[in-house]
Amino acid sequence: MDKGLDFKPELFTIAADTYNKTGSYTQYPYGSKKYRTFWEEEFNRCINGYTVEKYHITGDNYFYLNYYRMDIIVEGSEGGQGRSESFPKFLSKQYE
């Protein structure tokens, strides 16, 4: 599904990946300068977008990829087993 991308999509989903690994967006202590700086930068990315190398995504897309949680269907699960919640995947069509 990411055919056509000539960059690493995970560079745009660092916050979501951190949350998936640790259960938190940041490990900085609440109220510390690093904590405030982290959230100021994340807010800026959600408003103004984010650029990595020569690629730019909009703020709305950055928010969608890193902070929006959605129900997903796990492949191979049987009907009635329910759904799990996860972040959306970055697909090449989204970048277009």
KESEDREN-979307 format. One line per 8 residues: number of its first residue (from 1); their letters; for each residue x, y, z of N, C-alpha, C, CB. Coordinates in pm, 1 decimal. Glycine has a CB too. Example, Ala and Ser with C-alpha at 12.3 -4.5 7.8 and 13.67 -1.06 7.14 Angstrom:
KESEDREN-979307
1) AS) 1319.0,-569.0,780.0,1230.0,-450.0,780.0,1320.0,-330.0,780.0,1130.8,-447.3,904.6; 1285.0,-225.0,708.0,1367.0,-106.0,714.0,1290.0,3.0,787.0,1408.4,-59.8,572.5
***
This chain:
KESEDREN-979307
1) MDKGLDFK) 81.0,-120.3,0.0,0.0,0.0,0.0,85.1,126.4,0.0,-92.0,0.0,119.3; 213.8,116.4,29.7,295.9,236.7,29.0,383.2,242.8,-96.1,383.0,242.3,154.4; 345.7,169.0,-199.4,418.8,172.2,-325.2,414.4,313.8,-381.5,359.9,70.3,-426.6; 526.6,362.2,-426.0,533.1,496.7,-481.0,595.9,596.4,-385.4,395.9,543.0,-518.5; 606.0,561.0,-257.7,670.9,650.2,-162.6,821.1,628.8,-171.8,619.3,625.7,-17.4; 895.6,736.7,-188.3,1040.5,723.5,-191.6,1101.7,782.4,-64.9,1098.3,792.2,-316.4; 1026.9,782.5,43.3,1076.2,825.6,173.3,1019.0,731.4,278.5,1037.3,974.5,203.0; 1066.5,744.8,399.3,1021.0,658.3,507.1,900.5,722.1,576.1,1135.2,632.1,608.8
9) PELFTIAA) 782.9,664.2,563.3,662.7,721.7,625.9,674.1,733.6,777.4,541.8,637.7,591.7; 753.5,644.9,839.6,766.2,648.9,985.2,833.1,777.0,1037.0,844.7,528.8,1032.0; 897.0,853.2,948.4,953.5,981.9,989.6,843.7,1082.1,1024.3,1043.0,1038.6,879.0; 722.6,1059.5,972.8,610.4,1149.0,998.4,522.0,1100.2,1113.3,527.2,1164.4,872.9; 549.9,983.5,1167.3,464.9,926.6,1271.7,542.2,894.2,1398.9,397.3,801.7,1220.5; 640.9,974.9,1429.4,724.8,948.6,1547.4,642.8,953.9,1676.0,840.2,1050.0,1554.8; 552.6,1050.5,1688.6,471.8,1062.3,1811.4,382.9,939.2,1829.1,384.7,1190.7,1807.5; 317.6,895.3,1723.5,231.3,776.7,1731.3,312.9,651.6,1762.1,153.8,757.9,1599.7
17) DTYNKTGS) 429.4,638.8,1699.7,514.7,522.7,1724.4,562.3,520.1,1869.4,635.0,523.4,1629.2; 596.9,635.5,1923.6,638.1,644.4,2063.4,523.8,603.3,2155.0,685.1,786.8,2097.3; 402.9,649.8,2124.0,286.3,613.1,2204.4,261.1,462.4,2199.5,162.0,688.9,2155.8; 275.2,403.3,2083.1,254.3,258.5,2069.8,356.7,179.3,2150.2,261.1,217.2,1922.7; 480.2,228.1,2157.3,586.6,156.5,2227.8,581.5,177.3,2378.4,721.2,200.1,2175.6; 545.4,299.1,2423.2,558.2,332.9,2564.9,425.4,360.6,2635.5,646.2,452.1,2579.1; 319.1,383.7,2559.6,191.7,418.5,2621.6,179.6,565.8,2654.4,172.4,338.6,2745.9; 278.9,644.5,2611.6,279.4,788.6,2635.8,348.1,856.9,2518.1,351.0,823.5,2770.6
25) YTQYPYGS) 309.6,980.1,2492.4,371.2,1052.2,2381.0,511.5,1099.4,2414.2,285.7,1170.8,2341.8; 537.6,1123.5,2540.5,670.6,1170.3,2580.9,705.7,1113.3,2717.6,676.4,1325.4,2583.7; 830.9,1093.2,2740.9,878.1,1043.3,2869.9,931.2,1156.5,2958.3,987.0,938.0,2848.8; 923.6,1279.4,2908.0,968.4,1392.9,2988.6,874.3,1413.0,3106.2,976.6,1521.3,2903.4; 926.2,1450.5,3221.8,840.0,1473.3,3337.9,740.2,1586.1,3313.0,924.7,1505.3,3460.6; 615.7,1564.1,3357.0,510.2,1663.6,3340.8,553.8,1795.8,3403.3,378.1,1614.3,3404.4; 535.5,1903.8,3327.1,566.6,2037.5,3376.2,710.5,2081.1,3354.5,535.9,2044.9,3520.1; 797.5,1989.4,3310.5,937.7,2027.0,3287.6,949.4,2109.5,3159.3,1028.0,1900.6,3279.1
33) KKYRTFWE) 1062.9,2177.1,3144.6,1085.8,2257.8,3024.9,1082.3,2170.0,2899.3,1220.9,2331.9,3034.9; 1144.9,2053.5,2903.9,1145.9,1963.2,2788.2,1004.3,1916.2,2754.2,1236.9,1841.7,2815.8; 922.8,1892.4,2856.4,783.5,1852.3,2834.9,707.3,1962.9,2762.4,714.8,1818.8,2969.5; 719.3,2085.3,2812.0,650.4,2198.6,2748.8,700.9,2221.3,2606.9,669.4,2326.3,2832.0; 831.7,2212.4,2585.0,889.4,2229.7,2451.6,837.8,2123.0,2356.0,1042.7,2225.0,2458.1; 830.1,1999.4,2402.9,778.8,1890.8,2320.1,637.1,1921.9,2273.0,781.5,1758.0,2397.5; 548.5,1960.0,2367.2,409.5,1984.5,2331.0,392.0,2111.0,2248.5,325.0,1993.3,2455.0; 475.8,2211.2,2268.8,471.5,2330.6,2183.0,505.5,2294.2,2039.9,568.4,2438.7,2234.5
41) EEFNRCIN) 607.0,2210.1,2022.6,647.2,2167.1,1888.1,538.3,2080.7,1823.8,780.6,2088.9,1893.9; 478.6,1991.9,1899.5,371.0,1908.6,1845.8,251.3,1994.8,1804.8,327.7,1802.8,1949.6; 216.3,2092.4,1885.8,107.5,2183.9,1852.8,139.3,2258.6,1723.1,83.3,2283.8,1968.4; 263.3,2306.0,1710.6,305.8,2376.2,1590.2,294.4,2285.9,1467.1,449.9,2426.3,1606.2; 335.3,2161.1,1480.7,325.4,2067.4,1368.1,180.2,2041.2,1329.2,394.1,1935.4,1403.0; 91.0,2035.3,1427.6,-51.4,2011.4,1400.0,-116.5,2132.7,1333.4,-126.0,1976.9,1530.1; -63.6,2250.9,1357.6,-118.8,2372.2,1297.4,-54.0,2402.1,1162.4,-100.3,2491.2,1391.7; 79.1,2399.4,1157.0,152.7,2444.5,1039.0,205.0,2333.9,948.6,266.1,2527.2,1082.1
49) GYTVEKYH) 191.1,2209.8,989.7,243.1,2099.7,910.2,382.2,2060.7,954.9,244.3,2136.3,763.4; 438.2,1963.7,887.4,567.9,1909.7,926.1,646.1,1875.9,799.8,551.8,1784.2,1017.3; 773.0,1915.2,797.4,859.7,1891.3,682.8,976.1,1803.1,725.1,910.8,2024.4,623.2; 1000.2,1697.9,647.4,1116.0,1610.9,664.7,1184.3,1604.1,529.8,1075.8,1467.3,717.4; 1309.6,1645.3,528.6,1385.7,1654.6,404.5,1307.4,1743.3,307.1,1412.4,1512.0,343.2; 1269.9,1690.7,190.3,1197.2,1773.0,93.1,1047.1,1747.7,95.2,1250.5,1747.5,-46.0; 999.0,1669.8,191.1,858.4,1632.2,196.4,785.8,1706.4,307.4,844.3,1482.0,216.2; 664.8,1749.3,276.5,584.2,1825.5,371.7,443.9,1765.7,378.6,578.0,1975.6,331.7
57) ITGDNYFY) 392.0,1752.2,500.7,252.0,1714.4,517.0,182.7,1827.6,591.2,237.2,1577.8,593.8; 54.2,1840.5,570.3,-21.5,1946.9,634.2,-37.5,1918.4,783.4,-159.1,1962.9,567.3; -74.9,2021.4,856.5,-99.5,2005.3,999.1,-212.7,1908.6,1026.7,-130.0,2138.6,1061.9; -318.1,1916.8,946.0,-430.1,1823.6,962.9,-384.9,1679.0,943.3,-543.0,1857.1,864.2; -301.5,1655.2,844.1,-252.5,1520.1,818.6,-159.7,1474.7,931.2,-179.4,1513.9,683.2; -75.6,1565.5,981.9,12.5,1531.2,1094.3,-71.0,1490.2,1216.1,105.1,1651.1,1130.0; -175.3,1568.0,1246.1,-262.5,1534.8,1358.4,-328.4,1399.2,1336.3,-369.4,1643.4,1377.9; -379.4,1377.4,1217.2,-446.4,1251.6,1182.8,-353.0,1132.3,1204.2,-495.4,1255.0,1036.7
65) LNYYRMDI) -230.4,1141.5,1158.5,-137.0,1029.9,1167.0,-86.6,1003.5,1309.0,-20.0,1055.8,1076.6; -77.9,1108.2,1392.3,-15.2,1093.7,1523.1,-109.4,1097.2,1642.9,84.3,1199.2,1539.4; -227.7,1154.6,1626.8,-315.0,1171.7,1742.8,-456.2,1117.8,1724.0,-322.9,1315.6,1777.3; -494.1,1084.2,1604.9,-627.4,1031.0,1579.4,-624.8,880.1,1599.0,-675.9,1067.5,1436.3; -713.7,828.6,1682.5,-723.4,684.6,1705.1,-853.3,635.2,1641.1,-718.9,650.3,1858.6; -845.8,519.7,1579.3,-963.0,467.5,1510.8,-974.7,317.7,1532.6,-956.9,499.3,1361.3; -1097.4,268.7,1519.1,-1118.5,124.5,1526.6,-1062.6,59.7,1400.7,-1269.3,90.6,1543.9; -993.2,-50.1,1418.9,-939.6,-123.6,1304.9,-985.1,-268.1,1313.7,-784.7,-114.7,1300.0
73) IVEGSEGG) -992.6,-331.9,1200.6,-1025.1,-473.7,1195.3,-894.1,-549.0,1178.1,-1126.2,-506.3,1079.2; -870.3,-643.2,1265.1,-747.5,-721.8,1259.6,-767.1,-832.6,1157.2,-710.5,-780.4,1400.2; -676.1,-840.8,1061.0,-687.3,-943.7,957.8,-679.4,-1081.7,1020.8,-577.2,-926.8,851.5; -762.5,-1169.7,972.3,-763.9,-1305.9,1022.7,-856.7,-1326.1,1141.3,-626.3,-1346.0,1060.7; -913.9,-1218.1,1195.5,-1006.3,-1234.7,1307.5,-1142.9,-1277.2,1254.9,-1017.6,-1103.7,1389.9; -1214.5,-1346.9,1337.4,-1346.3,-1395.1,1297.4,-1451.8,-1293.4,1336.2,-1376.8,-1531.9,1361.5; -1563.6,-1298.8,1266.7,-1672.7,-1206.2,1293.1,-1717.9,-1211.1,1438.2,-1789.3,-1236.2,1202.0; -1748.0,-1096.2,1493.6,-1795.5,-1087.6,1630.4,-1686.4,-1080.2,1735.2,-1880.9,-1202.7,1659.0
81) QGRSESFP) -1560.0,-1083.5,1693.5,-1450.1,-1076.2,1790.5,-1421.0,-933.3,1833.1,-1324.5,-1138.3,1732.2; -1485.7,-838.3,1771.5,-1460.7,-700.1,1808.3,-1346.6,-639.9,1729.9,-1432.2,-690.1,1954.7; -1318.2,-518.0,1762.6,-1213.0,-445.3,1693.2,-1116.0,-389.3,1795.0,-1271.5,-332.5,1605.5; -996.2,-359.5,1748.4,-899.6,-292.9,1834.7,-883.2,-149.5,1785.5,-762.3,-368.5,1836.1; -820.6,-69.5,1865.9,-801.9,71.5,1833.4,-654.8,96.7,1802.3,-850.0,162.5,1949.8; -629.1,176.8,1699.8,-491.8,205.8,1661.3,-486.2,336.6,1583.6,-433.0,90.6,1577.7; -364.6,378.5,1554.8,-342.7,495.2,1470.0,-356.8,453.5,1323.9,-202.8,558.3,1496.7; -395.7,545.8,1235.9,-403.6,512.0,1093.2,-264.7,489.8,1034.4,-476.2,623.1,1015.5
89) KFLSKQYE) -259.4,415.2,926.5,-133.8,393.1,854.4,-113.1,506.1,752.8,-134.1,253.8,783.1; 12.1,534.2,722.5,46.6,635.7,623.5,54.3,566.7,488.3,181.8,707.8,658.8; -39.4,597.2,400.8,-42.2,537.7,266.6,-1.6,640.6,161.8,-182.4,481.8,234.7; 50.6,593.5,51.6,98.7,685.3,-52.1,-11.1,776.6,-103.6,157.8,607.3,-167.6; -133.1,729.1,-108.4,-244.9,810.4,-157.2,-269.1,931.5,-66.9,-372.5,725.4,-166.2; -243.1,916.5,63.1,-258.0,1028.2,155.5,-158.8,1140.1,123.1,-238.8,980.5,299.7; -38.6,1102.1,83.7,61.2,1205.1,54.0,25.9,1281.7,-72.2,199.6,1142.8,39.6; -35.0,1213.0,-168.6,-74.2,1280.3,-293.0,-171.0,1391.7,-262.7,-136.7,1181.2,-392.7
***
